[in-house]
Amino acid sequence: MTLWQSRLPDGAAPELDAYSSSIHFDRRLGPYDIEGSLAHVNGLAKAGIISNEEAQILVTALTHVKKELVEGAFTFLPSDEDIHTAIERRVTEIAGEIGAKLHTGRSRNDQVTTATRLLLRHDLVEIGIKIVGLCRALLDQSTRLHEAYMPGYTHMQRAQPVPIAHHLLAHAWALDRDLDRIVSTLHRMNVSPLGAGALAGSSLPLDPEYVASELGFSSSFDNSMDAVSDRDYVAEALFDLALLGVHLSRIGEEIVIWSTQEFGFITIADAYATGSSMLPQKKNPDIAELTRGKSGRLLGNLAGFLATLKGLPLAYNRDLQEDKEPLFDSLDQVSLALEAMTGLVSTLSFNTSTTKQAADGEEGVAVDLAEWLVAKGMPFRQAHGLIASLVKNASERHLTLAELVRIHPDLGEEAISLMEPGVSLARRVTHGGASEVSVKEQTGKLSSRLTERLEQLNGFGMHKRGETSF
């Protein structure tokens, strides 16, 4: 039975039911819908709209239905249009005619966006915690590899030697920005829409601020039409997840490259690699490749949903039902990716002798030679041109760069010392640079930042983690 059958008693065409039903995906909202309903019932009792005895009957029924959902014992019927209909139907079966009072003072319009906000708040916090876990895996690798270095690249060409730790921390800082965006999105979305009704509020003496407090929201809505039609928080979350996916994809791309025989910078743990169905020798970086591939899916979810939103008039339109499948998919894929990538990164073995050999090439210190000349008083553009000509000359004459540096009147033996393995690393003295001192500062700062992020994440919401996996 639909919630609107009284207006259209002839019933819906089967084609309408098949096309409009959302029960196959929105059942995921079940525990959150019940959480919102429990707060709503308390609000109805507080306002004197239902008696305390009636409220207790509804609370008992809702609690029982939530237990059924979590334990997988809930029986869905073909007539259940969506999770909200299914829950109200079951509550009425348990509570009798008092169950018909559950929907007093609310619409599915404010009901569904309340449940979606509760679910998203929970899932974004969980994803934020998993980002912290990946950042800490990068930090742990950085600590273990504090003396190792590798070539840094621009345009995929060797540029300058950098500590491996510095390179890994670059990824961690990008992930920290993802955390910052998620926390910011959580702040903006932590507003209760319950009490907005279909679009204009209610003539009943509801107290939206009380219900918002019951649900752990920081405030209630200011405009009822905006409350039921707002899906900014979904779009923001999809963007946050898409950009996070892009950052994960970049890590994945480098792992793919570094694990090739051509590079040989890393060895992937067997537990985080796959083999080939045909080629016995293969060891494939599937986690990294899937993470790289799924980033496109996350981008598609964002672009598709923005296209859905762009032409909608106020207030609620059924188009907004299309928010859930891309949102749930992005949440699931990012969560899986974070878990898999954390395991992959944590167990990577860096072949530091290979990375060192690759980083110790003469041309990697070319800019050091130019900056050494600048320190002696030569204009940088002139120093740049001088070193560039020596590099070109060495290549064409099949000489080493050191041979030409040694005999050049502006360079000589003093400049040759810059070309010793690892010497240039200690010279990156600017803030945030690649020196050992800078890497230690970064490590400490990032570690403290992650602790702050966890405190911020744990400050959101009242929902208990781990109750909603069904």
N, C-alpha and C positions, 0 to 999 in steps of 0.2 A: 504493500500500500504506500502510495506517495504521500508527502506531507501537504500536497495541494489538491487531493482528490475531491474535496468538497466543492471546489470551484469547477472542476471538470469531471463530473461523475461518470461519464461514458468510458473513462480509462484511456490510457495512452496506446497508440499504435505500437506494435512490436518493433517497428523500425526506429521509432523514437526512443524506446527503451534501450535498444541495442546501441544506438548512437550516443545517447546522453549519459548512460550509466557510467559511474566512476568508481564503483565499488571494487573493481579489480586492482586499482592502484591506491585509492585513498583510504583503504582499510589501515594503512600504515599510520594514519592520524588517530586511530582509535584511542589509545591511552591518553593522548593529548586532548582529544575531544571530551573525554570523560573528566579530565582534570579541569577543563574549562566549565563543564557542566556542574561539577561539584562546587566550584566557586560561585557559579550563577545561582545554584540552589541556596547557598548560604546568603547570597545577596537578596534573593526573594524573601527568605525568612526574616532577614534583618529589616527589610522594608515593610514587613507585615502583610505581604501579598499572599504568602502561604503560611500555614502554622508551623510551629517547631516540630510537631509530630509528623506532619506531612513532609517536612524537610528531611527528617530522620529516615523516613521510609524511602525517599528518593536517594538519599546518600547511601543507604544500605544496598539498594538495587544497583546503583551505579558502581559501587565498590565490587559487587559480585560480578557485574558484566566486565569490569576491567580485569578481574582475575581470570575470567573465561577467555578473554582476548589474549592475555599474556601467556596463558597455559595452552593456547591453541584449542580450547574446548568450545569456543563460540561457534554456533551453527548459523551460517549465512543462508538466507532464503532467496530464491529467484526474484522475489518482489522487493528486495532491499536495493533501493536506487543508489544509495551511497552509504558511507560509514555512519553518517549522522542519522539517517533513517533507520539503519540497522540497530544502532544503539538505543534510539528512542523506542523502537518496536520491542526490543528485548526488555528494556526497563519497564515498559507497560505490562508485558507478560508477567513480570515478577511483582510489580507494585500495584497492579490493577488500575482502576480508573485514575488514581492519583498520578500515575505516569503521564497522563495527558497534561498535567500541569508543568511538566519539565520545560516545555518550550515557551512558557509564559514570558513575555517581555523581551524576546529575542527572535532573530531571524537566522536562517542559515547563512545569510550574508555576513553578519558579524560573528557568527559561530565558527564558520570555516576559516576565516582569516585569523581568529584567535587561536584555533588549533594549529594552524600552519605556523604562526609566530612561535608558539610553544615548541613545536617540533624543531623548527629551524634554530631557535635559541639553543636547544639541547645539542643538536648535531654540530652547529658551528663551534660550540665550546669543545666538543669531543675532537673535532678536526684541529682546532687550535692546539689542544694538548698533544696531538700527534705531530703537528709541525714542530713543537718544542722538542719532541723526541727525536725527530730527524736532525734538527739543529744540534742537539747534544751528541748525536752520532758523528756529525761533522766536526764538532769540537773535540771529541775523543780521538778521532783520527788525526786532527791537527796537533794534539798534544803528543801523540805517539811519534809523529813525523816532524817534530820541531826542528831537527837539524837537516832534514832532507830538502832537496830543491829540484826544480824541473824548469823546462823552458816555458815562459809565458808567451802567448800568441796574440797577434792581431792579424786579421785577414787570413787566419789559419797558417800564418808564416811565423817562424820563431822570431821573437822580438827581444825579450830580456829574461834572464834567469829570475825566478821567483821561488820563495819557499812553497812547498806543497801545501803547507798549512795556510799560507796567505791565499792561495787559490781556492781551497776548500771553504775558507771563511768568507770569501766573496759570495759563494752560494748561500751561506748561512745568513748573511746580512740581507740578501734578497728575500729569504724566507721570513726574516724578522719583519720586513715591511709588509709581507702578507699577513702576519700576525697583527700588526698595527691596523691594517685595513679591516680585518675580521672583528677586532675589538671595537673599532669605530662603527662598523655596521651593526654590531650587537647593541651599542648604545642607542643608535637611531631607531632600531626596530623594536626596542624594549618598551613599547607603548601598547596598552590594551585597547582593542576596538570593541570590546564587549559592552553592550548597552547602546550601541549605535542603531540597532535594529536593522530593518531593511535598508533604510537610508536616512531617516529623519528623527531617530530616537524613539521615545515612547512616552505615552501619557501616564504610565505607571510610575510610582515614586522610586525608581531604581537609583542606585548609587554606584556609578561606573568607577569612581575612584576607589571605593571599598573593594570591588571585585578585582580591580587592577592590583591592589596591594595583596589580596589573597593569592594571586597568581605570580607574584614576584616581579610584576612589571614596575618600571620606575614612574610611570604616569599613565593617565587615561587620555583618550583622544580629545581633540579640541573642536573637530568638525565631523559630524556623523557621516556626511556624504563622502568625505575624504577617507574616513576610517574604513568603510566597506569597499571602497574602490582602489585604495592604495595597494600597489604591489611593488613599490619602490624597493622595499626590503628584499623581495625575491630577486629583482633585477640586480641590486647591489651584491647580494650573496652570489649570484651567478657570475658576476664580474670578478668578485674576489676569488672564487674557485677557478675561474678561467685563467686569471693571471697567475695564480698559484700553480695551475697545471702547466703554464708556459715555463715557469721557473723550474718545475720538476722535469719538464721535457729537456731543458738545457743541461741539467745534471745528467739525465739519461743519455743525451747525445754525446757528452764527453766520455761517459763510461763506455759507450759503444766504441768510440774512436780509440780510447786508451787501451781497451782490451784486445784490439787487433794485433796480429803478429807484426804488422808494419810499425806500430808504436811500441807495444809491449810494456806499457807503463804500469799496468795493473794485472792482477789475476783475480778472477771472480771465484768466490767459494762455490764448490760443487752444488751445495744446497740451493743456491740462488742462480743457477744456470740450467740450461736444458741441452739436450743432445739433438742429433738429427735422426730422422727415420731411415735415412739412406747412407749418410756419410759417417762412418765410425769415429772419425777423428774430431768431430765438431764439438765445440762447447760454446753455446750461444747465449748472448746477454738479453734474454727475452724480457725480463722485468724492465730493463732500461728502454727497450724498443717499444713495449706496450705503453709505458708511461709517455714516451714521445708521441706515439700514435693517438692515445686517448686525449691528448691536449686538444686535438682538432675537434673531438666530440664535445668537449667542454665549451669551446668557442662557438660551436654550432648551437648548443643549448642557449647560450647567452643571446646570440644574434636572433634566433628564432623567437625567443620570448619578447625581446624588445620590439620585434615586428608585430607581435600580437598586441602589445600595449599601445602602439603609436596612434591608433585611430579610434580609441574607445571613448565615448561620451560618458559623463557622470550619470548615475553612480554605478551600481553593480551591473555587469553583463556576464552572460554565461561563458564568454570567451576566457574569463579569468580562471575557469576550471583548468585551462591549459598551463597554469603555472606549476602544477605539481609534478608531472612526469619529468620535465627537464630538471626541475630542482632536485627531486629525489635521485635521478640518475647522476647528476653532478656530485651530489653529496656522497653517493655510494662509490663512484669511481675515484674520487679524490681520496676518500678514506682508505680504500684498498691500495691505492698507489702509495700513500704515505707509509702504510705498514710495510709494504713490499720494499720500497726504496730505503726505509730505515734499516731493514735487515740486510739489504744488499750493501749499503754504504758501511754499515758496522763491520761487515766481514770481508771487505776488500783488502787485498794485500798489494801494497805498492812495491814495485820493483825499483828500489831507489838507486841501484847502480846504473840502471838503464836511464832513468830520468836525469841523473847527474851527468852522465856522458852526453846526453842530448842537450843539456843546458850549458855545458862547458865549451861549446863552440865559440870560436874567436869573435864572430860577428855579433854575438850577444852582448858584448861589452862596448860596441861602437859608440853608443850614446855616452857611456862613461868617459871614453876618451875625449869626446867633444866637450863634455861638461868640465873635464880636467883642464882643457885649453881655455874654457871660459873663466875658470877660477884663476888662470894665469893672466887674464886680461883681454883675451881675444873675443870679439863679438860672436855671438852664438851662430849667426848665419854663416860667418866665415869658417868657424870651427866645424860646423855641420858639413859644409862643402869640402873641407880638407879631408875629413875622415871618410866621407862618401867616395872621394876620388881614390883614397888608399884601398878601400874595400873593392872598388871596381878594378883597380890596377892589379891587386893581388889575385883576383879571380881570372883576369885575362892572361896574366903572366905565370899562372900556376905556382904562385908563391904563397906563403902564409902571411896573414896580416901582421903577425908579430915581427916578421923580418923587415917589413916596410916601416913599422912603427919604430923599431930599434934604430934605424938609420935616418929617420926624419929629424931635421934640426929642431923642430918645435916640439918634438916628443921625446925620443930617446929612451934610455934605460929606466928613467924614473916612471915614465908612462907604462912601460912593460909590466910593472908590478900590478897594474890594474887588471891585467889579463890572467892573473893566477886564478885557478878555480875557486869560486865562492867569494872572491874578494868584493865583487860589485854588490853583492847582497847587503853587506854591512854599510854600504854607502847610501842606501835609500832612507835617509834620515827624516824626510818630511812626514808630517802626521798622516797616518793611514797608509804609509808606504810599506815596502816589502822587507824592511829590516827586521832582525830578530826582536829588537826592542818593541817595534810597532806591533808585531804579531802577538807578543805577550800582552801588550795593552789591549789589543782587540779581543783576545781570548777572555781576559778578565771582564771587560766591558760587556761583551756579548753574554757571558755567563750570568752576570747580574741582571741584564736586560731580560733574559729568559725567565728568571725567577719572578721578575715584576710582571711579565706577561701571564704567567700561571696564576698569580694573585688576581690579575684583572679578569681572567677567564673564569676563575672560580667564584667571582663575585656576581655572576649572572645566574638568576633563576633559582627555582626551588626543586626542579624535577630531578629525581634520583637517576643516576646513570645506570645503564644496564637493564632497565625494566622494560624497554620497548622493542626488544628483538623478537619479533614473532612474524 
